[in-house]
Amino acid sequence: MLELLEGLAARGIENILACTKGSDIAREAKLWVRVVEMRMEEVLDLMFTQRLRQLMDEIRPDLVHEHSRRGVDE
């Protein structure tokens, strides 16, 4: 993900990374992109979709590239 963000930024493409608060990727990605750190509960956060939708309504992205946290620790 970091390589993708860095490469797109080098080509002048604006990116916004929405990720969980305090994540490693948030600290590293701030070098190339705007980072929006969001609260996400550990197990099942039913309101996360609503918070993400609010963010997308605010920034109105042309494209959304999504990754799940599922499988990260497996």
N, CA, C and O of each residue as an XYZ file, in Angstrom:
296
protein
N       0.826     -1.173      0.000
C       0.000      0.000      0.000
C       0.880      1.250      0.000
O       0.600      2.209     -0.719
N       1.923      1.238      0.792
C       2.805      2.413      0.844
C       3.470      2.682     -0.501
O       3.605      3.836     -0.908
N       3.885      1.623     -1.192
C       4.495      1.796     -2.509
C       3.501      2.388     -3.499
O       3.863      3.246     -4.304
N       2.264      1.942     -3.446
C       1.222      2.480     -4.315
C       1.001      3.962     -4.032
O       0.953      4.773     -4.957
N       0.868      4.311     -2.765
C       0.649      5.713     -2.395
C       1.818      6.594     -2.815
O       1.620      7.687     -3.346
N       3.020      6.124     -2.579
C       4.202      6.898     -2.946
C       4.273      7.073     -4.469
O       4.554      8.169     -4.954
N       4.022      6.011     -5.212
C       4.082      6.082     -6.664
C       3.037      7.008     -7.252
O       3.333      7.773     -8.170
N       1.825      6.950     -6.740
C       0.773      7.840     -7.226
C       1.085      9.297     -6.889
O       0.879     10.187     -7.714
N       1.578      9.534     -5.685
C       1.938     10.896     -5.284
C       3.048     11.441     -6.171
O       3.029     12.621     -6.521
N       4.010     10.608     -6.539
C       5.110     11.034     -7.402
C       4.603     11.433     -8.787
O       5.257     12.200     -9.494
N       3.454     10.919     -9.167
C       2.862     11.247    -10.463
C       1.852     12.387    -10.355
O       1.165     12.711    -11.323
N       1.770     12.987     -9.177
C       0.893     14.135     -8.987
C      -0.559     13.786     -8.724
O      -1.436     14.642     -8.841
N      -0.821     12.533     -8.368
C      -2.189     12.110     -8.099
C      -2.471     12.267     -6.607
O      -1.765     11.707     -5.768
N      -3.504     13.029     -6.293
C      -3.868     13.281     -4.900
C      -4.511     12.035     -4.297
O      -5.390     11.424     -4.905
N      -4.072     11.672     -3.118
C      -4.592     10.496     -2.422
C      -4.951     10.867     -0.992
O      -4.338     11.745     -0.386
N      -5.943     10.189     -0.475
C      -6.311     10.309      0.927
C      -6.396      8.894      1.475
O      -7.114      8.053      0.936
N      -5.665      8.639      2.541
C      -5.683      7.324      3.177
C      -6.531      7.404      4.441
O      -6.217      8.166      5.356
N      -7.596      6.626      4.492
C      -8.406      6.496      5.701
C      -7.995      5.194      6.365
O      -8.074      4.125      5.759
N      -7.558      5.288      7.603
C      -7.092      4.085      8.302
C      -7.360      4.234      9.801
O      -7.792      5.287     10.269
N      -7.100      3.173     10.526
C      -7.358      3.202     11.956
C      -6.357      4.098     12.680
O      -5.199      4.221     12.282
N      -6.834      4.711     13.740
C      -5.995      5.608     14.535
C      -4.787      4.868     15.087
O      -4.896      3.745     15.581
N      -3.635      5.520     14.993
C      -2.423      4.976     15.576
C      -1.780      3.852     14.792
O      -0.853      3.212     15.288
N      -2.246      3.595     13.588
C      -1.681      2.491     12.809
C      -0.312      2.857     12.244
O      -0.010      4.030     12.027
N       0.502      1.846     12.012
C       1.834      2.061     11.446
C       1.754      2.722     10.071
O       2.557      3.599      9.751
N       0.789      2.302      9.267
C       0.690      2.846      7.923
C       0.343      4.334      7.955
O       0.759      5.081      7.069
N      -0.404      4.769      8.949
C      -0.754      6.190      9.062
C       0.508      7.033      9.236
O       0.663      8.065      8.584
N       1.404      6.595     10.111
C       2.640      7.353     10.352
C       3.501      7.423      9.095
O       4.045      8.478      8.769
N       3.623      6.313      8.400
C       4.493      6.272      7.223
C       3.879      6.971      6.017
O       4.594      7.628      5.261
N       2.585      6.843      5.824
C       1.933      7.407      4.642
C       1.859      8.925      4.682
O       1.716      9.560      3.638
N       1.955      9.520      5.872
C       1.874     10.982      5.985
C       2.962     11.688      5.176
O       2.868     12.889      4.926
N       3.984     10.952      4.770
C       5.036     11.537      3.945
C       4.535     11.869      2.546
O       5.067     12.771      1.899
N       3.511     11.148      2.066
C       3.073     11.304      0.676
C       1.630     11.725      0.506
O       1.279     12.304     -0.522
N       0.779     11.450      1.488
C      -0.650     11.667      1.292
C      -1.293     12.281      2.531
O      -0.705     12.305      3.613
N      -2.495     12.766      2.348
C      -3.308     13.203      3.485
C      -3.838     11.946      4.158
O      -4.394     11.070      3.496
N      -3.670     11.858      5.448
C      -4.112     10.697      6.211
C      -5.265     11.108      7.123
O      -5.178     12.096      7.853
N      -6.335     10.336      7.065
C      -7.475     10.530      7.963
C      -7.540      9.301      8.850
O      -7.891      8.209      8.403
N      -7.199      9.498     10.107
C      -7.222      8.385     11.054
C      -8.614      8.287     11.661
O      -9.157      9.268     12.171
N      -9.179      7.088     11.598
C     -10.551      6.868     12.047
C     -10.590      5.847     13.172
O      -9.786      4.916     13.217
N     -11.522      6.036     14.061
C     -11.739      5.086     15.146
C     -12.408      3.841     14.576
O     -13.357      3.936     13.798
N     -11.904      2.674     14.970
C     -12.520      1.415     14.572
C     -12.430      0.457     15.740
O     -11.351      0.222     16.283
N     -13.567     -0.094     16.123
C     -13.604     -1.052     17.221
C     -12.898     -2.334     16.800
O     -12.791     -2.629     15.609
N     -12.425     -3.082     17.762
C     -11.624     -4.267     17.486
C     -12.380     -5.382     16.779
O     -11.854     -5.969     15.834
N     -13.588     -5.688     17.206
C     -14.260     -6.866     16.683
C     -15.265     -6.512     15.584
O     -15.037     -6.816     14.413
N     -16.339     -5.890     15.946
C     -17.382     -5.572     14.980
C     -17.852     -4.146     15.239
O     -18.510     -3.873     16.243
N     -17.514     -3.252     14.339
C     -17.871     -1.848     14.499
C     -18.936     -1.508     13.467
O     -18.627     -1.168     12.325
N     -20.188     -1.603     13.883
C     -21.290     -1.369     12.955
C     -21.380      0.082     12.493
O     -21.953      0.357     11.439
N     -20.829      1.000     13.254
C     -20.894      2.415     12.892
C     -19.728      2.848     12.004
O     -19.738      3.963     11.484
N     -18.731      1.993     11.821
C     -17.591      2.369     10.995
C     -18.026      2.692      9.568
O     -17.538      3.648      8.966
N     -18.932      1.902      9.037
C     -19.422      2.152      7.682
C     -20.031      3.542      7.589
O     -19.836      4.237      6.592
N     -20.753      3.947      8.599
C     -21.356      5.292      8.619
C     -20.270      6.371      8.660
O     -20.360      7.367      7.943
N     -19.251      6.175      9.492
C     -18.174      7.164      9.570
C     -17.414      7.253      8.245
O     -17.040      8.340      7.804
N     -17.193      6.102      7.621
C     -16.504      6.089      6.336
C     -17.360      6.772      5.267
O     -16.839      7.516      4.437
N     -18.640      6.528      5.286
C     -19.561      7.170      4.340
C     -19.552      8.696      4.516
O     -19.566      9.432      3.529
N     -19.527      9.160      5.738
C     -19.465     10.602      6.003
C     -18.189     11.195      5.428
O     -18.213     12.275      4.839
N     -17.078     10.495      5.597
C     -15.814     10.972      5.035
C     -15.904     11.055      3.513
O     -15.484     12.048      2.919
N     -16.444     10.028      2.887
C     -16.557     10.050      1.421
C     -17.499     11.150      0.948
O     -17.265     11.748     -0.102
N     -18.550     11.425      1.695
C     -19.445     12.529      1.346
C     -18.713     13.866      1.421
O     -18.983     14.771      0.632
N     -17.788     13.989      2.369
C     -17.018     15.228      2.523
C     -15.989     15.407      1.408
O     -15.866     16.496      0.847
N     -15.257     14.357      1.086
C     -14.149     14.510      0.138
C     -14.535     14.195     -1.301
O     -13.836     14.604     -2.229
N     -15.636     13.477     -1.502
C     -16.146     13.158     -2.843
C     -15.060     12.597     -3.770
O     -14.730     13.219     -4.780
N     -14.507     11.434     -3.435
C     -13.411     10.870     -4.228
C     -13.871     10.396     -5.609
O     -15.032     10.033     -5.801
N     -12.949     10.409     -6.553
C     -13.222      9.859     -7.878
C     -13.124      8.333     -7.870
O     -13.795      7.653     -8.646
N     -12.288      7.817     -6.993
C     -12.051      6.381     -6.936
C     -11.809      5.982     -5.487
O     -11.141      6.700     -4.743
N     -12.350      4.846     -5.091
C     -12.123      4.307     -3.747
C     -11.457      2.953     -3.902
O     -11.969      2.074     -4.595
N     -10.308      2.788     -3.251
C      -9.562      1.523     -3.252
C      -9.622      1.028     -1.821
O      -9.128      1.701     -0.915
N     -10.210     -0.120     -1.601
C     -10.472     -0.586     -0.241
C      -9.700     -1.865      0.067
O      -9.565     -2.755     -0.773
N      -9.202     -1.926      1.296
C      -8.575     -3.137      1.818
C      -9.204     -3.435      3.166
O      -9.527     -2.522      3.926
N      -9.375     -4.696      3.456
C      -9.913     -5.118      4.729
C      -8.793     -5.391      5.707
O      -7.687     -5.758      5.311
N      -9.075     -5.213      6.974
C      -8.112     -5.600      8.012
C      -8.098     -7.113      8.187
O      -7.170     -7.661      8.782
N      -9.103     -7.779      7.682
C      -9.229     -9.234      7.835
C      -8.006     -9.924      7.245
O      -7.597     -9.635      6.121
N      -7.442    -10.819      8.002
C      -6.305    -11.589      7.526
C      -4.957    -10.949      7.838
O      -3.918    -11.553      7.568
N      -4.949     -9.762      8.390
C      -3.702     -9.084      8.674
C      -2.862     -9.865      9.666
O      -1.648     -9.981      9.498
N      -3.483    -10.391     10.677
C      -2.737    -11.098     11.729
C      -2.774    -12.616     11.551
O      -2.294    -13.349     12.416
N      -3.323    -13.083     10.467
C      -3.451    -14.540     10.289
C      -2.234    -15.103      9.614
O      -2.159    -16.309      9.381
